[in-house]
Amino acid sequence: MDIRKKYLLWMAGMAAAVLLFSIFALCAGQYHIDPVRVFQELTGRAPGGTADNVHTVLFNIRIPRILMTLIAGAGLASSGAAFQSLFANPLATPDTLGVANGASFGAVLAILMGFGAVEVQLMALAFGVLAVMLVFFVTRGMGQRNPSMLMVILAGIVISSLFSALVSLVKYVADPQDVLPVITFWLIGRFSEITRASMLMSVPLILAGCILIYLLRFRLNALSLSEDEAKALGVNLRLIRILVIAAAAMTTASVVSVCGVIGWVGLLVPHIARMLFGNDNRFIVPASILFGGLFMLVIDTIARCATTSEIPVSILTAVIGAPLFIILLRRTGGMRL
């Protein structure tokens, strides 16, 4: 089958799956809602009005949460796909430059200082961006105007380790009775505290990052070229790299600031897209956005419906993602970019 036809068929199927599973997620949960009642609420024909419990659960809890899972999954997956192409490294993830650990430190520091939810989110976002700025500062400090991608990765590992140590320091000095449990709970990725207010700050940045990566999907294929080859084709590799890093970092920091650290999505989903459609980023990036949203929605629905007490999403992404990744490795014989 032609790759373009295969791509369109898969994307149509995944879009339908997203729609159907979103409807299922609206109905499923400890508080089950009949599909007919969901349809009535969505169309404004429900008998109970806005004060009804079903209306409150749908519009204040489940719809914001479902939208956030779709957007967060799309953001993490697209960032992972962009970084894997940028660094020509199949193990690259959205946290390659230390964004997640930087955002985590900002959040736990805000919790330690007794700040509210909005301040925690703001500090997480600010320190996530700071981590990327420190990576650029370190690479520039090496005396290289255009540092190699290897040097950027190494600087990212250093900055990530630094912020990880700072997170551990904050946990060490935190009150073990009151503050430490809050920090530990925040660090475990979850969507249980998603509200419309928290989405207003993070969703625009995540969508902006996804859109920028999507618009650069044609240019991502040129990142494997040398500087001379890129110049001959009229491609500004340095500008593309900066834009990709900025978009992926902004997206990742925004997701972490509101949902905590969620692993495996940015690593696994792009490889699934690559296994289906090859190495062309024109197909990989849109597929990663759609697959990532669906993957996160499925995982979160399982997390809140499998048991009476909700399972942290980050645990399930690892439990489910690791075996899937092993299956992919066995079927493909190793990942190639």
C-alpha positions as CSV (number, residue, x, y, z in Angstrom):
1,M,0.0,0.0,0.0
2,D,1.2,3.5,-0.8
3,I,2.6,5.2,2.3
4,R,0.4,8.2,1.9
5,K,-2.8,6.1,1.7
6,K,-1.6,4.1,4.7
7,Y,-1.0,7.3,6.6
8,L,-4.4,8.7,5.8
9,L,-6.2,5.4,6.8
10,W,-4.3,5.2,10.1
11,M,-4.9,8.9,10.9
12,A,-8.6,8.6,10.1
13,G,-8.8,5.4,12.3
14,M,-7.0,7.0,15.2
15,A,-9.2,10.2,15.0
16,A,-12.3,8.0,15.2
17,A,-10.7,6.1,18.1
18,V,-10.0,9.3,19.9
19,L,-13.6,10.4,19.5
20,L,-15.1,7.1,20.6
21,F,-12.8,6.7,23.6
22,S,-13.4,10.2,24.7
23,I,-17.1,9.4,24.8
24,F,-16.4,6.2,26.7
25,A,-14.2,8.2,29.2
26,L,-17.0,10.7,29.8
27,C,-19.2,7.8,30.8
28,A,-16.8,5.6,32.7
29,G,-15.6,6.1,36.3
30,Q,-16.6,5.4,39.8
31,Y,-19.6,7.7,39.1
32,H,-21.0,6.1,36.0
33,I,-23.0,8.3,33.6
34,D,-25.3,6.8,31.0
35,P,-24.3,7.7,27.4
36,V,-27.7,9.1,26.6
37,R,-27.4,11.5,29.5
38,V,-23.9,12.5,28.3
39,F,-25.4,13.3,24.9
40,Q,-28.2,15.3,26.6
41,E,-25.7,17.3,28.7
42,L,-23.5,18.0,25.7
43,T,-26.4,19.2,23.6
44,G,-28.0,21.2,26.4
45,R,-31.1,19.1,26.6
46,A,-30.5,17.6,30.1
47,P,-33.5,17.7,32.5
48,G,-31.4,18.6,35.6
49,G,-29.9,21.9,34.5
50,T,-26.5,23.2,35.5
51,A,-27.0,22.5,39.2
52,D,-27.3,18.8,38.6
53,N,-24.6,16.5,39.9
54,V,-24.1,14.9,36.4
55,H,-23.6,18.3,34.8
56,T,-21.0,19.2,37.5
57,V,-19.1,16.0,37.1
58,L,-19.0,16.3,33.3
59,F,-18.2,20.0,32.9
60,N,-16.0,20.6,35.9
61,I,-14.1,17.3,36.2
62,R,-14.3,14.9,33.2
63,I,-14.3,17.2,30.2
64,P,-11.3,19.3,31.5
65,R,-9.5,16.2,32.4
66,I,-10.1,14.5,29.1
67,L,-9.0,17.6,27.1
68,M,-5.9,17.9,29.3
69,T,-4.9,14.2,28.7
70,L,-5.3,14.6,25.0
71,I,-3.3,17.8,24.9
72,A,-0.6,16.7,27.3
73,G,-0.2,13.4,25.4
74,A,0.0,15.2,22.1
75,G,2.6,17.7,23.5
76,L,4.9,15.1,25.0
77,A,4.7,12.8,22.0
78,S,5.4,15.6,19.5
79,S,8.3,16.9,21.7
80,G,9.8,13.5,21.8
81,A,9.5,13.1,18.0
82,A,11.1,16.5,17.5
83,F,14.0,15.8,19.9
84,Q,14.7,12.3,18.4
85,S,15.0,13.9,14.9
86,L,16.9,16.9,16.2
87,F,19.5,14.9,18.1
88,A,19.4,11.9,15.7
89,N,19.0,9.8,18.8
90,P,16.2,7.2,19.2
91,L,16.5,7.4,23.0
92,A,15.9,11.2,23.1
93,T,12.9,12.2,25.2
94,P,11.2,15.5,26.1
95,D,13.4,15.7,29.2
96,T,16.7,15.4,27.2
97,L,17.6,19.0,28.1
98,G,16.5,18.7,31.7
99,V,13.2,20.5,31.3
100,A,11.2,18.1,33.4
101,N,13.6,18.0,36.3
102,G,13.9,21.8,36.2
103,A,10.1,22.2,36.3
104,S,9.9,19.6,39.1
105,F,12.4,21.6,41.2
106,G,10.4,24.8,40.6
107,A,7.2,23.1,41.7
108,V,8.7,21.4,44.9
109,L,10.4,24.6,45.9
110,A,7.1,26.5,45.6
111,I,5.4,23.8,47.7
112,L,8.1,24.0,50.3
113,M,7.6,27.8,50.5
114,G,3.9,27.3,51.0
115,F,2.7,28.8,47.7
116,G,-0.7,28.1,46.2
117,A,-1.5,26.0,43.1
118,V,-1.1,28.9,40.7
119,E,2.3,29.9,42.1
120,V,3.4,26.2,42.0
121,Q,2.5,26.0,38.3
122,L,4.2,29.3,37.5
123,M,7.4,28.4,39.2
124,A,7.4,25.0,37.6
125,L,7.1,26.6,34.2
126,A,9.7,29.2,34.9
127,F,12.3,26.7,36.1
128,G,11.6,24.4,33.2
129,V,12.5,27.3,30.8
130,L,15.5,28.1,33.0
131,A,16.9,24.6,32.6
132,V,17.0,25.1,28.8
133,M,18.6,28.5,29.2
134,L,21.3,27.0,31.4
135,V,21.9,24.3,28.7
136,F,22.6,27.1,26.2
137,F,24.7,29.0,28.7
138,V,26.8,25.9,29.3
139,T,27.4,25.2,25.6
140,R,28.2,28.8,24.9
141,G,30.6,28.8,27.8
142,M,32.6,26.1,26.0
143,G,33.6,28.7,23.5
144,Q,31.6,27.3,20.6
145,R,29.3,29.6,18.6
146,N,27.5,26.6,17.1
147,P,27.9,23.7,19.5
148,S,27.3,20.2,18.2
149,M,24.2,18.3,19.2
150,L,26.4,15.9,21.2
151,M,27.6,18.8,23.4
152,V,24.0,20.0,23.8
153,I,22.9,16.6,25.0
154,L,25.8,16.3,27.4
155,A,25.0,19.8,28.8
156,G,21.4,18.7,29.1
157,I,22.4,15.6,31.1
158,V,24.4,17.8,33.5
159,I,21.6,20.3,34.0
160,S,19.1,17.5,34.5
161,S,21.3,15.9,37.1
162,L,21.7,19.2,38.9
163,F,18.0,19.9,39.2
164,S,17.4,16.2,40.2
165,A,19.8,16.7,43.1
166,L,18.1,19.9,44.0
167,V,14.7,18.2,44.1
168,S,16.2,15.6,46.4
169,L,17.6,18.3,48.6
170,V,14.2,20.0,48.9
171,K,12.6,16.6,49.8
172,Y,15.3,16.1,52.4
173,V,14.6,19.4,54.2
174,A,10.8,19.3,53.8
175,D,8.6,18.6,56.8
176,P,8.0,14.8,56.6
177,Q,4.6,15.1,58.2
178,D,3.0,17.8,56.0
179,V,5.1,19.0,53.1
180,L,6.9,15.9,52.0
181,P,3.8,13.9,51.2
182,V,2.5,16.8,49.1
183,I,5.8,17.0,47.2
184,T,5.9,13.2,46.6
185,F,2.3,13.2,45.4
186,W,3.0,16.1,43.0
187,L,6.1,14.5,41.5
188,I,4.0,11.4,40.6
189,G,2.4,12.4,37.3
190,R,-1.4,12.7,37.6
191,F,-4.5,14.4,36.1
192,S,-6.7,14.2,39.2
193,E,-6.3,17.9,40.1
194,I,-6.9,19.3,36.6
195,T,-9.3,22.3,36.6
196,R,-10.4,24.8,34.0
197,A,-8.3,27.4,35.8
198,S,-5.1,25.3,35.7
199,M,-5.7,24.6,32.0
200,L,-5.9,28.3,31.1
201,M,-2.2,28.8,31.9
202,S,-0.8,25.6,30.4
203,V,-2.9,24.6,27.4
204,P,-2.1,27.7,25.2
205,L,1.6,27.1,25.6
206,I,1.3,23.4,24.9
207,L,-0.8,24.1,21.8
208,A,1.6,26.7,20.6
209,G,4.6,24.3,21.0
210,C,2.7,21.6,19.1
211,I,1.7,23.9,16.3
212,L,5.3,25.1,15.9
213,I,6.7,21.6,15.8
214,Y,3.9,20.7,13.3
215,L,4.8,23.6,11.1
216,L,8.5,22.6,11.2
217,R,7.9,19.0,10.4
218,F,9.1,19.5,6.8
219,R,12.3,21.1,8.1
220,L,13.0,18.4,10.6
221,N,14.0,16.1,7.8
222,A,16.8,18.5,7.0
223,L,18.4,18.2,10.5
224,S,20.3,15.1,9.4
225,L,22.1,17.1,6.7
226,S,25.5,18.8,7.3
227,E,25.8,22.5,7.6
228,D,27.1,22.9,4.0
229,E,24.4,20.7,2.5
230,A,21.7,22.6,4.4
231,K,23.1,26.0,3.3
232,A,23.1,24.7,-0.3
233,L,19.4,23.9,0.1
234,G,18.7,27.3,1.7
235,V,17.9,25.8,5.1
236,N,19.0,27.6,8.2
237,L,19.8,24.7,10.5
238,R,20.8,26.9,13.5
239,L,17.4,28.7,13.5
240,I,15.5,25.4,13.0
241,R,17.3,23.8,16.0
242,I,16.6,26.8,18.2
243,L,12.9,26.9,17.3
244,V,12.5,23.1,17.8
245,I,14.3,23.2,21.2
246,A,12.2,26.2,22.2
247,A,8.9,24.6,21.1
248,A,9.6,21.2,22.7
249,A,10.9,22.8,25.9
250,M,7.9,25.1,26.3
251,T,5.6,22.2,25.7
252,T,7.3,19.9,28.1
253,A,7.6,22.5,30.9
254,S,3.9,23.4,30.5
255,V,2.8,19.8,30.8
256,V,5.0,19.1,33.8
257,S,3.9,22.3,35.5
258,V,0.2,21.2,35.6
259,C,0.5,17.3,35.5
260,G,3.8,16.4,37.1
261,V,6.4,14.2,35.5
262,I,5.0,11.6,33.1
263,G,7.4,9.4,31.3
264,W,7.5,7.0,28.3
265,V,5.0,8.9,26.2
266,G,7.6,11.0,24.4
267,L,9.8,8.0,23.9
268,L,7.4,5.3,23.0
269,V,4.8,7.0,20.8
270,P,7.2,8.5,18.2
271,H,8.7,5.0,17.7
272,I,5.2,3.6,17.1
273,A,4.7,6.3,14.4
274,R,8.1,5.6,13.0
275,M,7.5,1.8,12.8
276,L,4.3,2.5,10.8
277,F,5.3,5.3,8.5
278,G,9.1,5.3,8.3
279,N,11.4,8.2,9.1
280,D,9.7,11.0,7.3
281,N,8.8,13.7,9.8
282,R,6.0,14.9,7.6
283,F,4.1,11.8,8.8
284,I,5.8,11.1,12.1
285,V,4.9,14.5,13.8
286,P,1.2,14.5,13.0
287,A,0.9,10.8,13.9
288,S,2.7,11.3,17.2
289,I,0.4,14.2,18.1
290,L,-2.7,12.0,17.5
291,F,-1.3,8.8,18.9
292,G,0.1,10.6,21.9
293,G,-3.3,12.1,22.8
294,L,-5.0,8.7,22.4
295,F,-2.3,6.8,24.4
296,M,-2.5,9.3,27.3
297,L,-6.3,9.2,27.3
298,V,-6.4,5.4,27.4
299,I,-3.8,5.3,30.2
300,D,-5.6,7.9,32.3
301,T,-9.0,6.3,31.9
302,I,-7.5,3.0,33.1
303,A,-5.8,4.8,36.0
304,R,-9.1,6.2,37.3
305,C,-11.4,3.2,36.5
306,A,-9.2,0.1,37.3
307,T,-9.5,0.4,41.1
308,T,-11.5,2.3,43.7
309,S,-8.4,4.5,44.4
310,E,-6.8,6.2,41.4
311,I,-3.5,4.8,40.2
312,P,-0.9,7.5,39.3
313,V,-0.6,7.9,35.5
314,S,3.2,7.9,35.5
315,I,3.2,4.4,37.1
316,L,0.9,3.0,34.4
317,T,2.8,4.6,31.5
318,A,5.9,2.8,32.7
319,V,4.1,-0.5,33.4
320,I,2.5,-0.5,30.0
321,G,5.1,1.5,28.1
322,A,8.1,-0.7,28.9
323,P,6.6,-4.0,27.6
324,L,5.3,-2.2,24.5
325,F,8.8,-0.8,23.9
326,I,10.3,-4.2,24.2
327,I,7.8,-5.6,21.7
328,L,8.7,-2.8,19.3
329,L,12.4,-3.6,19.6
330,R,11.8,-7.2,18.9
331,R,9.6,-6.6,15.9
332,T,11.8,-3.9,14.3
333,G,15.2,-5.4,15.3
334,G,16.3,-2.0,16.9
335,M,15.3,1.6,16.3
336,R,16.9,3.5,13.5
337,L,16.6,7.2,12.6
